[in-house]
Amino acid sequence: MSATQPQAASAPRPLLSVPRPPGLPLLGNALQIKSESFHQQLEAWERKYGQTFAFRIGSRRFLAVSDPDVIAAVLRQRPGTFNRGPRLEQVAKEVGFHGLFSSNGETWKRQRPMVLAGLDPSHTRTFLPAIADVTGRLKTRWELAAGSGASIDLLSDLMRYTVDVTTCLAFGKNLNTLEQGDGAAIQQHLNVIFPALMKRLLTPVDFRRWIKDKGIARHVEALRVDVAGFIDAARKQLADEPQLREKPRNLIQALVAAKDRGEGGITDAELSGNVLTMLLAGEDTTANTLAWMTWLLFTNPQALARARDEVDRLMPKGNVVGTVEQLSALQEVEACAHEAMRLRPVAPFNILHAGEDVVVGGVMVPKGAFVVCLMRPAGLEPSNFPQPNAYDPARWRSAEDGSLKAMSSAKRVSMPFGAGPRMCPGRYLALTEIKMVAAMLLSNFEIEDVSAPGGGAPAEKLSLTMAPVGLRMKLRLR
């Protein structure tokens, strides 16, 4: 048995004794849950029942926790005591994106070094020119919209941007969805698959395991064809340029070379799964964070002005991006990103499966049950952040020199990239993209409007990640 924290003298409470919302026989709380707003239901229960509560979906039992110390302790026990869970692994295998994100145990350990090598800071720096090129295409797209007075579908454009960056970095190919028509955009497939996955993960009984959805299957097959093309192209490049086997230029070349050398015993299915995982994970998280951050900056003019002053001071006016050093110096922009992730975390919860009996926050969680880490409530707690609902990037600056509080208590409470061994491997790439797009936007445009239908805060829609609904942006050239 494991424990997430030093044990008190008293024995841990059984899971059945924890406060919980009332449910129905057999179904439990299943009928109270809607997949697109599941995070909001969990947060409402947290406000009513406290930092530790339980619920049930069919036969699956859950303990939800929001104390950041307990959450950090749980996350540090991955992938040993806690894993992704059998349903996620099963669904990921069926859909074809069973890679580092969904794997457990020895499979995860085999794949981790190869994937991390393709996403480390040095690799990201190497591809800075390619990322800048995609950012330049986004700038051109927005210049055309600004010149014509057109309204921009903000999230759609940012999704296209992150798909293009991800395919450049991971596959060595720019799909250029920014300049293609809607019918050719690969995220059409992703936007269908994500909601379907969420519904399958939350439903009491996964009927789709036996009754296949032909509509989803069509999109899955289209992505698989694309992935097979990426892999074939990488194999040809390695054959034409054997030196790439030792010094690959992108993630897929590294994975193919490692597979051909027999390293880690990676299979064809795992190779394909990691390629597709990169495409899925690289699109949603960064695009949604950028969309939330843009809206928050527009609705907080002082924060926007401070970020713009920094960009104008450090970057040549009109440029897409400068050097690695200039990007690193954008401390105010990075603070704006961290504050956006505190208020609107695109991963508002993390569900973990207990592989053994374990004590979590003083509660005995039996093997096979789930622990749900609620990532937002602690960030909205006044004792952690005064005036917690205000967008104030200054929380992330030190009083002495304005640099980010790298090891501050704020970062121990707000954990947008997770914690422990399974911390998000793409965090360096995500922050690079966020800074580059923000610098391009602030340097070249005046933001006339960023709003959702009907005004007010945009609705939050959960589809594995939490997206703002309906944000439109209008720009004017500076």
Secondary structure, DSSP 8 states (H G I E B T S, - for coil): -EESS---SS--EEGGGS-----BTTTBTGGG--GGGHHHHHHHHHHHH-SEEEEEETTEEEEEE--HHHHHHHHTTTTTTEE--HHHHHHHHHHT--STTT--HHHHHHHHHHHHHHHSHHHHHHTHHHHHHHHHHHHHHHHHHHHHT--EEHHHHHHHHHHHHHHHHHHS----GGGS-GGG-THHHHHHHHHHHHHHHHSSS-GGGTS--HHHHHHHHHHHHHHHHHHHHHHHHHHH-GGGGTS-SSHHHHHHHHHHHTGGG--HHHHHHHHHHHHHHHHHHHHHHHHHHHHHHHT-HHHHHHHHHHHHHHS-TT-S---HHHHHT-HHHHHHHHHHHHHS-SS-EEEEEESS-EEETTEEE-TT-EEEEE-SGGGG-TTTSSSTTS--GGGGB-TTTS-B-TT-HHHHH--TT--GGGS-TTHHHHHHHHHHHHHHHHHHEEEEEEE-TTSSS--EEESSSEEESS-EEEEEE-
